[in-house]
Amino acid sequence: MGRCERQRELARRRKRGEQLKKLRVKFAKAKNQGDKEALVEKAFRISPFAVLETAAP
């Protein structure tokens, strides 16, 4: 039997968290601004409210 909707929802949520964690690591290692912008765009597609960089004081 298939998964119920709640289990699929939780799986999508866990997968999104894993993807964002990987993107944050890549963002921290990124050297130039072009790479960082590309990673921010990718994170925005996954989760619009995700924050990869901290605001400068």
Backbone as XML, in Angstrom:
<?xml version="1.0"?>
<chain id="A" units="angstrom">
  <residue number="1" name="MET">
    <atom name="N" x="0.833" y="-1.171" z="0.000"/>
    <atom name="CA" x="0.000" y="0.000" z="0.000"/>
    <atom name="C" x="0.886" y="1.245" z="0.000"/>
  </residue>
  <residue number="2" name="GLY">
    <atom name="N" x="0.371" y="2.328" z="-0.575"/>
    <atom name="CA" x="1.142" y="3.558" z="-0.675"/>
    <atom name="C" x="1.186" y="4.325" z="0.629"/>
  </residue>
  <residue number="3" name="ARG">
    <atom name="N" x="1.942" y="5.387" z="0.606"/>
    <atom name="CA" x="2.056" y="6.236" z="1.796"/>
    <atom name="C" x="0.847" y="7.153" z="1.892"/>
  </residue>
  <residue number="4" name="CYS">
    <atom name="N" x="0.507" y="7.494" z="3.104"/>
    <atom name="CA" x="-0.560" y="8.469" z="3.280"/>
    <atom name="C" x="0.016" y="9.866" z="3.015"/>
  </residue>
  <residue number="5" name="GLU">
    <atom name="N" x="-0.857" y="10.815" z="2.805"/>
    <atom name="CA" x="-0.432" y="12.165" z="2.423"/>
    <atom name="C" x="0.495" y="12.795" z="3.458"/>
  </residue>
  <residue number="6" name="ARG">
    <atom name="N" x="0.224" y="12.584" z="4.730"/>
    <atom name="CA" x="1.049" y="13.187" z="5.777"/>
    <atom name="C" x="2.490" y="12.670" z="5.702"/>
  </residue>
  <residue number="7" name="GLN">
    <atom name="N" x="2.665" y="11.380" z="5.443"/>
    <atom name="CA" x="4.005" y="10.814" z="5.348"/>
    <atom name="C" x="4.754" y="11.372" z="4.145"/>
  </residue>
  <residue number="8" name="ARG">
    <atom name="N" x="4.049" y="11.562" z="3.029"/>
    <atom name="CA" x="4.681" y="12.170" z="1.856"/>
    <atom name="C" x="5.087" y="13.604" z="2.157"/>
  </residue>
  <residue number="9" name="GLU">
    <atom name="N" x="4.232" y="14.313" z="2.868"/>
    <atom name="CA" x="4.530" y="15.698" z="3.243"/>
    <atom name="C" x="5.780" y="15.768" z="4.126"/>
  </residue>
  <residue number="10" name="LEU">
    <atom name="N" x="5.871" y="14.882" z="5.095"/>
    <atom name="CA" x="7.035" y="14.862" z="5.977"/>
    <atom name="C" x="8.300" y="14.486" z="5.212"/>
  </residue>
  <residue number="11" name="ALA">
    <atom name="N" x="8.187" y="13.563" z="4.261"/>
    <atom name="CA" x="9.346" y="13.165" z="3.461"/>
    <atom name="C" x="9.831" y="14.336" z="2.619"/>
  </residue>
  <residue number="12" name="ARG">
    <atom name="N" x="8.895" y="15.087" z="2.018"/>
    <atom name="CA" x="9.286" y="16.262" z="1.232"/>
    <atom name="C" x="9.969" y="17.292" z="2.112"/>
  </residue>
  <residue number="13" name="ARG">
    <atom name="N" x="9.485" y="17.453" z="3.315"/>
    <atom name="CA" x="10.072" y="18.421" z="4.241"/>
    <atom name="C" x="11.494" y="18.027" z="4.631"/>
  </residue>
  <residue number="14" name="ARG">
    <atom name="N" x="11.697" y="16.740" z="4.912"/>
    <atom name="CA" x="13.038" y="16.262" z="5.262"/>
    <atom name="C" x="13.991" y="16.419" z="4.081"/>
  </residue>
  <residue number="15" name="LYS">
    <atom name="N" x="13.532" y="16.074" z="2.895"/>
    <atom name="CA" x="14.355" y="16.186" z="1.694"/>
    <atom name="C" x="14.742" y="17.651" z="1.451"/>
  </residue>
  <residue number="16" name="ARG">
    <atom name="N" x="13.805" y="18.561" z="1.628"/>
    <atom name="CA" x="14.079" y="19.987" z="1.448"/>
    <atom name="C" x="15.144" y="20.449" z="2.429"/>
  </residue>
  <residue number="17" name="GLY">
    <atom name="N" x="15.068" y="19.991" z="3.669"/>
    <atom name="CA" x="16.068" y="20.356" z="4.663"/>
    <atom name="C" x="17.450" y="19.842" z="4.307"/>
  </residue>
  <residue number="18" name="GLU">
    <atom name="N" x="17.513" y="18.611" z="3.790"/>
    <atom name="CA" x="18.791" y="18.037" z="3.380"/>
    <atom name="C" x="19.392" y="18.831" z="2.219"/>
  </residue>
  <residue number="19" name="GLN">
    <atom name="N" x="18.550" y="19.186" z="1.247"/>
    <atom name="CA" x="19.032" y="19.949" z="0.096"/>
    <atom name="C" x="19.542" y="21.322" z="0.522"/>
  </residue>
  <residue number="20" name="LEU">
    <atom name="N" x="18.816" y="21.983" z="1.410"/>
    <atom name="CA" x="19.237" y="23.303" z="1.866"/>
    <atom name="C" x="20.535" y="23.229" z="2.664"/>
  </residue>
  <residue number="21" name="LYS">
    <atom name="N" x="20.704" y="22.166" z="3.423"/>
    <atom name="CA" x="21.940" y="21.999" z="4.187"/>
    <atom name="C" x="23.134" y="21.891" z="3.243"/>
  </residue>
  <residue number="22" name="LYS">
    <atom name="N" x="22.980" y="21.120" z="2.157"/>
    <atom name="CA" x="24.048" y="20.986" z="1.170"/>
    <atom name="C" x="24.335" y="22.323" z="0.489"/>
  </residue>
  <residue number="23" name="LEU">
    <atom name="N" x="23.273" y="23.066" z="0.174"/>
    <atom name="CA" x="23.460" y="24.361" z="-0.485"/>
    <atom name="C" x="24.157" y="25.353" z="0.436"/>
  </residue>
  <residue number="24" name="ARG">
    <atom name="N" x="23.872" y="25.296" z="1.732"/>
    <atom name="CA" x="24.537" y="26.204" z="2.678"/>
    <atom name="C" x="26.033" y="25.918" z="2.739"/>
  </residue>
  <residue number="25" name="VAL">
    <atom name="N" x="26.396" y="24.638" z="2.686"/>
    <atom name="CA" x="27.811" y="24.272" z="2.695"/>
    <atom name="C" x="28.489" y="24.782" z="1.423"/>
  </residue>
  <residue number="26" name="LYS">
    <atom name="N" x="27.841" y="24.574" z="0.276"/>
    <atom name="CA" x="28.399" y="25.046" z="-0.987"/>
    <atom name="C" x="28.510" y="26.569" z="-0.994"/>
  </residue>
  <residue number="27" name="PHE">
    <atom name="N" x="27.508" y="27.242" z="-0.416"/>
    <atom name="CA" x="27.520" y="28.703" z="-0.373"/>
    <atom name="C" x="28.691" y="29.199" z="0.457"/>
  </residue>
  <residue number="28" name="ALA">
    <atom name="N" x="28.968" y="28.529" z="1.564"/>
    <atom name="CA" x="30.077" y="28.938" z="2.425"/>
    <atom name="C" x="31.418" y="28.748" z="1.719"/>
  </residue>
  <residue number="29" name="LYS">
    <atom name="N" x="31.521" y="27.740" z="0.842"/>
    <atom name="CA" x="32.761" y="27.468" z="0.130"/>
    <atom name="C" x="32.906" y="28.290" z="-1.148"/>
  </residue>
  <residue number="30" name="ALA">
    <atom name="N" x="31.812" y="28.882" z="-1.619"/>
    <atom name="CA" x="31.836" y="29.618" z="-2.890"/>
    <atom name="C" x="32.777" y="30.811" z="-2.798"/>
  </residue>
  <residue number="31" name="LYS">
    <atom name="N" x="33.561" y="30.989" z="-3.842"/>
    <atom name="CA" x="34.566" y="32.053" z="-3.853"/>
    <atom name="C" x="34.027" y="33.360" z="-4.431"/>
  </residue>
  <residue number="32" name="ASN">
    <atom name="N" x="33.416" y="33.284" z="-5.618"/>
    <atom name="CA" x="33.015" y="34.528" z="-6.270"/>
    <atom name="C" x="31.520" y="34.801" z="-6.128"/>
  </residue>
  <residue number="33" name="GLN">
    <atom name="N" x="31.135" y="36.009" z="-6.439"/>
    <atom name="CA" x="29.749" y="36.449" z="-6.256"/>
    <atom name="C" x="28.794" y="35.727" z="-7.214"/>
  </residue>
  <residue number="34" name="GLY">
    <atom name="N" x="29.270" y="35.396" z="-8.418"/>
    <atom name="CA" x="28.416" y="34.702" z="-9.387"/>
    <atom name="C" x="27.968" y="33.344" z="-8.888"/>
  </residue>
  <residue number="35" name="ASP">
    <atom name="N" x="28.896" y="32.599" z="-8.298"/>
    <atom name="CA" x="28.538" y="31.290" z="-7.747"/>
    <atom name="C" x="27.542" y="31.433" z="-6.599"/>
  </residue>
  <residue number="36" name="LYS">
    <atom name="N" x="27.765" y="32.423" z="-5.763"/>
    <atom name="CA" x="26.865" y="32.641" z="-4.623"/>
    <atom name="C" x="25.463" y="32.999" z="-5.092"/>
  </residue>
  <residue number="37" name="GLU">
    <atom name="N" x="25.370" y="33.844" z="-6.115"/>
    <atom name="CA" x="24.055" y="34.223" z="-6.633"/>
    <atom name="C" x="23.335" y="33.023" z="-7.221"/>
  </residue>
  <residue number="38" name="ALA">
    <atom name="N" x="24.065" y="32.151" z="-7.925"/>
    <atom name="CA" x="23.465" y="30.950" z="-8.495"/>
    <atom name="C" x="22.926" y="30.039" z="-7.388"/>
  </residue>
  <residue number="39" name="LEU">
    <atom name="N" x="23.674" y="29.912" z="-6.298"/>
    <atom name="CA" x="23.229" y="29.075" z="-5.183"/>
    <atom name="C" x="22.020" y="29.676" z="-4.484"/>
  </residue>
  <residue number="40" name="VAL">
    <atom name="N" x="21.983" y="30.994" z="-4.370"/>
    <atom name="CA" x="20.827" y="31.651" z="-3.751"/>
    <atom name="C" x="19.582" y="31.427" z="-4.604"/>
  </residue>
  <residue number="41" name="GLU">
    <atom name="N" x="19.726" y="31.515" z="-5.932"/>
    <atom name="CA" x="18.584" y="31.276" z="-6.818"/>
    <atom name="C" x="18.083" y="29.842" z="-6.689"/>
  </residue>
  <residue number="42" name="LYS">
    <atom name="N" x="19.007" y="28.900" z="-6.596"/>
    <atom name="CA" x="18.626" y="27.496" z="-6.461"/>
    <atom name="C" x="17.899" y="27.263" z="-5.134"/>
  </residue>
  <residue number="43" name="ALA">
    <atom name="N" x="18.413" y="27.866" z="-4.068"/>
    <atom name="CA" x="17.769" y="27.728" z="-2.763"/>
    <atom name="C" x="16.382" y="28.365" z="-2.781"/>
  </residue>
  <residue number="44" name="PHE">
    <atom name="N" x="16.237" y="29.464" z="-3.508"/>
    <atom name="CA" x="14.942" y="30.132" z="-3.595"/>
    <atom name="C" x="13.908" y="29.233" z="-4.272"/>
  </residue>
  <residue number="45" name="ARG">
    <atom name="N" x="14.346" y="28.457" z="-5.270"/>
    <atom name="CA" x="13.419" y="27.530" z="-5.933"/>
    <atom name="C" x="12.984" y="26.426" z="-4.986"/>
  </residue>
  <residue number="46" name="ILE">
    <atom name="N" x="13.898" y="25.993" z="-4.117"/>
    <atom name="CA" x="13.582" y="24.920" z="-3.178"/>
    <atom name="C" x="12.701" y="25.440" z="-2.050"/>
  </residue>
  <residue number="47" name="SER">
    <atom name="N" x="13.097" y="26.559" z="-1.474"/>
    <atom name="CA" x="12.377" y="27.139" z="-0.346"/>
    <atom name="C" x="12.522" y="28.660" z="-0.400"/>
  </residue>
  <residue number="48" name="PRO">
    <atom name="N" x="11.457" y="29.390" z="-0.756"/>
    <atom name="CA" x="11.557" y="30.835" z="-0.963"/>
    <atom name="C" x="12.040" y="31.639" z="0.241"/>
  </residue>
  <residue number="49" name="PHE">
    <atom name="N" x="11.834" y="31.152" z="1.441"/>
    <atom name="CA" x="12.197" y="31.921" z="2.617"/>
    <atom name="C" x="13.499" y="31.462" z="3.262"/>
  </residue>
  <residue number="50" name="ALA">
    <atom name="N" x="14.217" y="30.578" z="2.596"/>
    <atom name="CA" x="15.487" y="30.088" z="3.145"/>
    <atom name="C" x="16.525" y="31.191" z="3.121"/>
  </residue>
  <residue number="51" name="VAL">
    <atom name="N" x="17.351" y="31.232" z="4.158"/>
    <atom name="CA" x="18.411" y="32.227" z="4.261"/>
    <atom name="C" x="19.754" y="31.507" z="4.199"/>
  </residue>
  <residue number="52" name="LEU">
    <atom name="N" x="20.563" y="31.849" z="3.199"/>
    <atom name="CA" x="21.877" y="31.245" z="3.062"/>
    <atom name="C" x="22.959" y="32.096" z="3.682"/>
  </residue>
  <residue number="53" name="GLU">
    <atom name="N" x="22.788" y="33.388" z="3.614"/>
    <atom name="CA" x="23.813" y="34.286" z="4.134"/>
    <atom name="C" x="23.240" y="35.134" z="5.266"/>
  </residue>
  <residue number="54" name="THR">
    <atom name="N" x="24.075" y="35.478" z="6.202"/>
    <atom name="CA" x="23.631" y="36.338" z="7.282"/>
    <atom name="C" x="23.768" y="37.781" z="6.848"/>
  </residue>
  <residue number="55" name="ALA">
    <atom name="N" x="22.895" y="38.608" z="7.323"/>
    <atom name="CA" x="22.938" y="40.030" z="6.968"/>
    <atom name="C" x="24.168" y="40.695" z="7.573"/>
  </residue>
  <residue number="56" name="ALA">
    <atom name="N" x="24.783" y="41.562" z="6.814"/>
    <atom name="CA" x="25.966" y="42.269" z="7.306"/>
    <atom name="C" x="25.547" y="43.320" z="8.330"/>
  </residue>
  <residue number="57" name="PRO">
    <atom name="N" x="26.297" y="43.449" z="9.422"/>
    <atom name="CA" x="25.902" y="44.425" z="10.461"/>
    <atom name="C" x="26.163" y="45.863" z="10.037"/>
  </residue>
</chain>
